[in-house]
Amino acid sequence: SALFVFDFFGTFIQKLTHEKMKKPAGLCVLNSGEILLTDAATKQLFKINKALSSIETIELKTTKSVKHLTDVAAWKDKDKTTLFLLDGNEVIIGFLH
């Protein structure tokens, strides 16, 4: 599966893929311009650089294990970023350093 990128006018820009990406779900944009993308099938969190030229998986540090990761929101506070991960009907807290 893939993430398709379009501009403001709906013009296709590019298709982003990763070998571990199976069912992309929710995303958020960090203050740095990087994009976090959840994958519901693989329970993975991906980070896409702001140039949209590379995708890497991120090891999740959460308060509880995830089962069906569908969305993410982020809050930056000094030296860490708190993640609010939607997992089915539950919100799980995670951290980026």
C-alpha positions in Angstrom: 0.0 0.0 0.0 1.1 3.6 -0.3 0.5 7.2 0.6 -0.5 9.4 -2.4 0.6 13.1 -2.3 -1.4 15.8 -4.1 -1.0 19.6 -4.1 -3.6 22.1 -3.0 -5.3 22.0 -6.5 -5.5 18.2 -6.5 -2.6 17.6 -8.9 -0.9 14.3 -8.2 2.7 14.8 -7.0 4.0 11.4 -5.9 3.4 8.0 -4.4 5.3 7.1 -1.1 5.8 3.5 -0.3 7.7 1.4 2.2 8.2 -2.4 2.3 6.5 -2.6 5.7 3.6 -0.4 4.8 0.4 -2.4 4.4 -2.6 -0.3 5.4 -1.8 3.4 5.9 -4.3 5.1 8.1 -3.9 8.4 10.0 -1.2 11.0 9.8 -0.1 14.3 11.4 2.5 16.9 10.6 5.1 17.8 13.2 6.4 21.3 13.8 9.6 20.2 12.0 7.6 19.5 8.8 8.1 15.8 9.1 5.0 13.6 8.8 4.0 10.7 11.1 1.9 8.0 9.5 0.2 5.1 11.2 -0.4 1.7 9.7 -3.4 -0.2 10.9 -2.3 -3.6 9.6 1.3 -3.7 10.8 0.8 -1.6 14.0 3.8 0.5 12.8 4.4 4.2 12.9 6.3 5.7 10.0 8.2 9.1 9.8 8.4 10.8 6.4 10.9 13.6 6.0 9.7 17.0 5.0 11.2 16.6 1.5 9.0 13.5 1.1 12.2 11.6 0.0 12.5 9.0 2.8 10.3 6.9 5.0 11.5 5.2 8.2 9.8 3.1 10.8 9.8 4.5 14.4 10.0 2.3 17.4 7.0 3.1 19.6 7.4 3.8 23.3 3.9 3.6 24.6 2.0 3.3 27.9 0.3 0.2 26.5 0.8 -2.1 23.5 -1.2 -1.2 20.3 -3.5 -3.6 18.5 -5.1 -1.5 15.7 -3.2 1.8 15.2 -5.5 4.1 13.1 -4.5 7.7 13.8 -1.9 9.9 15.6 -1.7 13.5 17.0 1.5 15.0 18.4 2.2 17.6 21.1 5.8 19.1 21.2 6.9 20.1 24.7 10.6 21.2 25.2 12.8 18.1 24.6 10.1 15.5 23.8 7.1 15.0 21.7 4.0 13.3 23.2 2.0 11.1 20.8 -1.7 10.5 21.1 -2.3 7.2 19.2 -5.8 6.1 18.3 -5.9 2.4 18.7 -9.4 1.1 18.0 -11.6 2.9 20.5 -8.8 3.8 22.8 -6.2 6.6 23.0 -2.7 5.4 23.9 0.1 7.8 24.9 3.5 7.4 23.3 6.7 9.5 23.1 9.2 10.6 20.6 12.7 11.8 21.7 
